[in-house]
Amino acid sequence: MSKYFINGIGCVSAQKTTDTATGFQDFEELTTNLVSVQKPNYREYIQPSMIRRMSIGVKMGAVASSIALKDALLETPEAIITGSGMGCLQDSEKFLRNIIDNDEQFLTPTAFIQSTHNTVGAQIALGLGCKAYNVTYVHDATSFETSMIDAMMMMMDDGEKNVLIGGVDEIGKFTFETQKLIGHVKNEDTLANGILLSESKGAVYGEGAQFFVLENKKTNNSYAKLIDVAIYNELSEGGLTKKIETFLTKNSLSVSEIDLVVLGINGDVEYDEHYKKLQNLIFKNTAQVYYKHFSGEYNTASAFGVWTACKLIKEQTIPQSLKLNTVEVTSIKNVLLYNQYRGKNHSFVLLKSC
């Protein structure tokens, strides 16, 4: 049976996650319905001549992947697998706007070429000189989880020793306004009381990039062992608990053996009920944390959840700013992550300490 160790992590987010000296205690909870990433010094990671040609999504991905590879002491991966729900959104909007403004005539293809979802993975490969397997998954809120499954399958069947996997999504102004209009984003501009006390529909709209180096061997820098991943497009109201129990049983675990559950709560009162049922029922005696009050909601926000879980497993402590309940845990060994978006695209990720 193949083994999958997360040996390097990199993150660009609404927090100062590129600064290794910054910890969860330094994070600031989001208080607006739209939040962009805190831009790192791109010149430290990307050639200055290339920066101006790159979209924000490509730049985020290049930085996050570079940090992850450096963290894992790896120069070139044997495969690059990326998940992105919306791709390079700003270039997509720019191209569509040019179509309208120019009456579908005299269009330059640059924005269209750079707007495709696989632009991020392609640019990372070009920068590294990596000619290996390179694919991008566009599966809405399970895009990142699908990339994880593909990486596990590759390492199991084809024998790759390491794979660089990641999730990237950026903000587009027109898309944000559209999401707000249809009620997917909160109408109120400020959230003084945070997402946990929010009583409105919609989420906080965000962006980010998280990358991980998955290897078949444990190192001194290993964060966690990836045990299993499962995704479901739809689950019945009573089916969620059964699927979790089945998922854990498949991996020779019971609910009581889960030390920490990481939930993708985003402040949407209409759909956070999925999490609350788990909080109050099967995981009521389990330590619980959340993370989207630091990252915002986007299609691959679950990657920020995995990044958070990796940090918690390695540090073996849970900051107060992440806690959802008062259950204490002396050792963080088995961690389950659960995420869903608007009642669909449910995902489970099971991690274990090394």
C-alpha positions as CSV (number, residue, x, y, z in Angstrom):
1,M,0.0,0.0,0.0
2,S,1.4,3.4,-1.0
3,K,2.2,6.0,1.6
4,Y,1.6,9.7,1.1
5,F,3.5,12.2,3.3
6,I,3.0,16.0,3.1
7,N,6.6,17.2,3.3
8,G,6.3,20.8,2.2
9,I,3.6,23.4,2.3
10,G,3.2,26.9,0.9
11,C,0.4,29.4,1.2
12,V,-0.6,32.8,-0.1
13,S,-3.8,34.1,1.6
14,A,-5.6,37.0,3.2
15,Q,-3.1,36.5,6.1
16,K,0.6,36.9,6.2
17,T,1.1,33.2,5.6
18,T,4.3,33.7,3.4
19,D,6.1,34.9,6.5
20,T,7.3,31.9,8.4
21,A,7.6,34.0,11.6
22,T,3.8,34.7,11.5
23,G,1.6,32.3,13.4
24,F,-2.2,31.8,13.9
25,Q,-2.0,34.2,16.9
26,D,-1.1,37.0,14.4
27,F,-4.0,36.4,12.0
28,E,-6.8,38.9,11.8
29,E,-10.4,37.7,11.4
30,L,-12.1,38.9,8.3
31,T,-14.6,41.7,8.8
32,T,-15.7,42.5,5.2
33,N,-17.6,40.6,2.6
34,L,-14.7,40.8,0.1
35,V,-11.0,40.1,1.0
36,S,-8.0,39.9,-1.3
37,V,-4.7,38.2,-0.5
38,Q,-1.9,40.0,1.3
39,K,0.5,40.3,-1.6
40,P,4.0,39.0,-0.9
41,N,7.2,40.4,-2.4
42,Y,6.8,38.7,-5.8
43,R,10.4,39.7,-6.7
44,E,11.7,37.3,-4.2
45,Y,10.1,34.4,-6.1
46,I,9.6,35.5,-9.7
47,Q,11.8,37.1,-12.2
48,P,10.9,40.9,-12.4
49,S,10.5,40.7,-16.2
50,M,7.9,38.0,-15.8
51,I,5.8,39.6,-13.0
52,R,4.0,42.2,-15.2
53,R,2.8,39.5,-17.6
54,M,1.3,37.3,-14.9
55,S,-2.2,37.4,-13.5
56,I,-2.8,37.5,-9.7
57,G,-3.7,33.8,-9.8
58,V,-0.4,32.8,-11.6
59,K,1.6,34.9,-9.2
60,M,-0.1,33.4,-6.1
61,G,0.5,29.9,-7.5
62,A,4.1,30.6,-8.3
63,V,4.9,31.9,-4.9
64,A,2.9,29.2,-3.0
65,S,4.5,26.4,-5.0
66,S,8.0,27.9,-4.6
67,I,7.6,28.0,-0.8
68,A,6.3,24.4,-0.7
69,L,9.1,23.1,-2.8
70,K,11.7,24.9,-0.7
71,D,10.1,23.6,2.4
72,A,10.4,20.1,1.1
73,L,14.0,20.6,-0.1
74,L,12.9,19.6,-3.6
75,E,13.9,21.4,-6.8
76,T,11.7,19.8,-9.4
77,P,8.6,17.6,-8.8
78,E,7.8,14.5,-10.8
79,A,4.3,15.8,-11.5
80,I,2.3,19.0,-11.0
81,I,-1.4,18.7,-10.3
82,T,-3.5,21.9,-9.7
83,G,-7.1,22.5,-8.8
84,S,-9.0,25.7,-9.7
85,G,-12.7,26.3,-9.7
86,M,-12.6,29.6,-11.6
87,G,-9.1,29.8,-13.2
88,C,-7.5,33.1,-13.9
89,L,-10.7,35.0,-13.5
90,Q,-9.5,38.6,-14.0
91,D,-8.2,37.7,-17.5
92,S,-11.4,35.9,-18.3
93,E,-13.4,39.0,-17.4
94,K,-11.0,41.2,-19.3
95,F,-11.4,39.2,-22.4
96,L,-15.2,39.2,-22.2
97,R,-15.2,42.9,-21.6
98,N,-13.1,43.4,-24.7
99,I,-15.6,41.4,-26.7
100,I,-18.4,43.7,-25.7
101,D,-16.4,47.0,-25.9
102,N,-14.9,46.2,-29.4
103,D,-18.2,44.7,-30.8
104,E,-16.4,41.3,-31.2
105,Q,-13.8,42.8,-33.5
106,F,-10.1,43.4,-33.4
107,L,-9.6,41.3,-30.3
108,T,-6.1,40.4,-29.1
109,P,-5.9,36.8,-27.8
110,T,-3.5,37.5,-24.9
111,A,-6.2,37.8,-22.2
112,F,-8.0,34.7,-23.5
113,I,-4.8,32.6,-23.6
114,Q,-3.9,33.7,-20.0
115,S,-7.4,33.1,-18.7
116,T,-7.5,29.3,-19.0
117,H,-7.6,27.3,-15.8
118,N,-4.3,25.4,-16.5
119,T,-2.3,28.6,-16.9
120,V,-1.1,28.4,-13.2
121,G,0.2,24.9,-13.5
122,A,1.8,25.6,-16.9
123,Q,3.6,28.7,-15.6
124,I,4.9,26.8,-12.6
125,A,6.2,24.1,-14.9
126,L,7.9,26.6,-17.2
127,G,9.6,28.3,-14.3
128,L,10.9,25.0,-12.9
129,G,11.7,23.6,-16.3
130,C,9.5,20.6,-15.4
131,K,8.3,18.6,-18.4
132,A,6.5,15.9,-16.4
133,Y,2.8,15.2,-16.0
134,N,0.9,18.4,-15.6
135,V,-2.9,18.6,-15.3
136,T,-5.5,21.0,-13.8
137,Y,-8.9,19.9,-12.3
138,V,-11.9,22.2,-12.6
139,H,-14.5,20.6,-10.3
140,D,-16.0,23.5,-8.5
141,A,-15.6,23.2,-4.7
142,T,-13.9,19.8,-5.0
143,S,-11.2,20.9,-7.5
144,F,-8.4,20.7,-4.9
145,E,-9.6,17.4,-3.5
146,T,-9.7,15.9,-7.0
147,S,-6.1,16.9,-7.5
148,M,-5.2,15.1,-4.3
149,I,-7.0,11.9,-5.5
150,D,-5.1,12.0,-8.8
151,A,-1.8,12.5,-7.0
152,M,-2.5,9.5,-4.8
153,M,-3.5,7.4,-7.8
154,M,-0.3,8.4,-9.7
155,M,2.0,7.5,-6.7
156,M,0.2,4.2,-6.3
157,D,0.0,3.0,-9.9
158,D,2.8,4.8,-11.7
159,G,5.3,4.8,-8.9
160,E,6.0,8.6,-8.7
161,K,8.0,9.5,-5.6
162,N,6.7,13.0,-5.3
163,V,4.0,15.2,-6.6
164,L,3.3,19.0,-6.3
165,I,-0.4,19.6,-5.7
166,G,-2.2,22.8,-5.1
167,G,-5.4,24.9,-5.2
168,V,-5.7,28.4,-6.7
169,D,-8.5,30.8,-7.1
170,E,-8.6,34.6,-7.6
171,I,-11.2,37.4,-7.3
172,G,-12.9,38.9,-10.3
173,K,-14.7,42.2,-9.8
174,F,-17.6,41.4,-12.1
175,T,-17.9,37.9,-10.8
176,F,-18.0,39.2,-7.2
177,E,-20.8,41.6,-8.0
178,T,-22.7,38.8,-9.8
179,Q,-22.2,36.4,-6.8
180,K,-23.4,39.2,-4.5
181,L,-26.5,39.9,-6.7
182,I,-27.6,36.3,-6.6
183,G,-27.1,36.0,-2.8
184,H,-23.9,33.8,-2.8
185,V,-22.0,36.6,-1.1
186,K,-23.2,38.5,1.9
187,N,-24.9,41.8,1.2
188,E,-23.6,43.6,4.2
189,D,-20.1,45.1,3.6
190,T,-18.9,44.7,7.2
191,L,-19.1,41.8,9.6
192,A,-18.3,43.4,13.0
193,N,-19.2,40.2,14.9
194,G,-17.5,37.7,12.6
195,I,-18.9,34.8,10.5
196,L,-19.8,32.6,13.5
197,L,-22.4,35.1,14.7
198,S,-23.6,36.1,11.2
199,E,-27.3,35.7,10.7
200,S,-27.4,36.4,7.0
201,K,-27.2,34.3,3.8
202,G,-24.1,34.2,1.7
203,A,-20.3,33.9,2.4
204,V,-17.3,36.2,2.6
205,Y,-15.7,36.2,-0.9
206,G,-12.0,35.5,-0.9
207,E,-9.0,34.2,-2.9
208,G,-5.8,32.3,-2.3
209,A,-3.3,29.7,-3.3
210,Q,-2.0,26.7,-1.3
211,F,0.5,24.1,-2.5
212,F,1.8,20.9,-1.0
213,V,4.6,18.5,-1.8
214,L,3.4,14.9,-1.5
215,E,6.1,12.3,-1.2
216,N,6.3,8.5,-0.6
217,K,8.7,8.8,2.3
218,K,8.8,10.5,5.7
219,T,11.4,13.2,6.3
220,N,12.4,15.2,9.3
221,N,10.1,18.0,8.0
222,S,7.0,15.9,7.4
223,Y,3.8,17.6,8.4
224,A,1.3,14.8,8.2
225,K,0.4,11.6,6.4
226,L,-2.4,11.8,3.9
227,I,-4.6,8.7,4.5
228,D,-7.6,9.2,2.3
229,V,-9.9,11.6,0.4
230,A,-13.5,11.2,-0.7
231,I,-15.9,13.5,-2.5
232,Y,-19.7,13.5,-3.1
233,N,-21.6,15.8,-5.3
234,E,-24.8,15.4,-3.3
235,L,-25.7,13.9,0.0
236,S,-29.2,13.5,1.5
237,E,-29.9,15.2,4.8
238,G,-29.4,12.1,6.8
239,G,-26.7,10.7,4.6
240,L,-23.8,12.9,5.7
241,T,-23.3,11.2,9.1
242,K,-23.5,7.7,7.5
243,K,-21.0,8.6,4.8
244,I,-18.5,9.9,7.4
245,E,-18.9,6.8,9.5
246,T,-18.4,4.6,6.4
247,F,-15.4,6.7,5.4
248,L,-13.8,6.3,8.8
249,T,-14.6,2.6,9.0
250,K,-12.9,2.1,5.6
251,N,-9.8,3.5,7.1
252,S,-10.0,1.4,10.3
253,L,-11.1,4.3,12.5
254,S,-14.2,5.2,14.5
255,V,-15.6,8.6,15.3
256,S,-14.2,8.5,18.9
257,E,-10.7,8.0,17.4
258,I,-10.8,11.4,15.6
259,D,-8.8,13.9,17.7
260,L,-9.7,16.9,15.7
261,V,-12.3,17.8,13.1
262,V,-11.7,20.8,10.7
263,L,-14.9,22.3,9.4
264,G,-15.4,24.7,6.4
265,I,-17.9,27.0,8.2
266,N,-18.3,30.2,6.1
267,G,-21.0,32.1,7.9
268,D,-23.8,31.3,5.5
269,V,-26.8,30.6,7.8
270,E,-28.6,28.6,5.1
271,Y,-25.8,26.0,4.6
272,D,-23.7,26.0,7.7
273,E,-26.4,23.7,9.2
274,H,-24.4,20.8,7.6
275,Y,-21.6,21.6,10.0
276,K,-23.7,22.4,13.0
277,K,-25.4,18.9,12.8
278,L,-21.9,17.3,13.0
279,Q,-20.9,19.7,15.8
280,N,-23.8,18.8,17.9
281,L,-24.1,15.1,17.1
282,I,-21.3,12.7,16.2
283,F,-18.5,15.2,16.9
284,K,-19.8,16.8,20.0
285,N,-17.1,15.2,22.1
286,T,-14.3,16.0,19.5
287,A,-12.2,19.1,19.4
288,Q,-13.4,21.3,16.5
289,V,-11.8,24.1,14.5
290,Y,-12.7,26.3,11.6
291,Y,-10.6,28.4,9.2
292,K,-12.6,30.4,6.6
293,H,-12.8,33.4,9.0
294,F,-9.2,33.8,8.1
295,S,-9.2,32.8,4.4
296,G,-12.7,33.7,3.0
297,E,-14.7,31.4,0.7
298,Y,-13.5,30.4,-2.7
299,N,-13.7,27.2,-4.7
300,T,-10.3,25.8,-3.4
301,A,-10.6,27.3,0.1
302,S,-10.5,23.7,1.4
303,A,-6.7,23.8,0.5
304,F,-6.3,26.5,3.2
305,G,-8.1,24.1,5.6
306,V,-5.5,21.3,4.7
307,W,-2.7,23.9,5.2
308,T,-4.2,24.8,8.6
309,A,-4.5,21.1,9.6
310,C,-0.9,20.4,8.6
311,K,0.3,23.3,10.8
312,L,-1.8,22.1,13.8
313,I,-0.6,18.5,13.5
314,K,3.0,19.6,13.4
315,E,2.7,22.2,16.2
316,Q,0.5,19.9,18.3
317,T,-1.5,22.8,19.7
318,I,-4.8,24.5,18.8
319,P,-4.9,28.3,19.0
320,Q,-7.9,29.9,20.6
321,S,-8.7,31.8,17.4
322,L,-9.5,28.6,15.6
323,K,-11.6,26.8,18.2
324,L,-15.3,26.0,17.9
325,N,-15.7,24.3,21.2
326,T,-14.0,23.8,24.5
327,V,-13.0,20.1,24.1
328,E,-9.3,19.7,24.9
329,V,-7.0,17.4,23.1
330,T,-3.6,16.3,24.5
331,S,-2.3,14.8,21.2
332,I,-3.4,15.6,17.6
333,K,-3.1,12.3,15.8
334,N,-6.1,11.7,13.6
335,V,-7.6,14.7,11.8
336,L,-10.8,14.8,9.6
337,L,-11.6,17.7,7.4
338,Y,-15.1,18.2,6.1
339,N,-16.1,20.9,3.5
340,Q,-19.1,21.6,1.4
341,Y,-20.3,24.6,-0.6
342,R,-24.0,25.6,-0.7
343,G,-25.1,22.1,0.2
344,K,-23.2,20.3,-2.6
345,N,-19.7,19.1,-3.4
346,H,-19.0,17.5,0.0
347,S,-15.5,16.4,0.7
348,F,-13.6,14.4,3.4
349,V,-9.9,14.5,3.9
350,L,-8.2,12.3,6.5
351,L,-4.8,13.2,7.8
352,K,-2.6,11.5,10.5
353,S,0.4,12.6,12.4
354,C,3.7,11.1,11.3
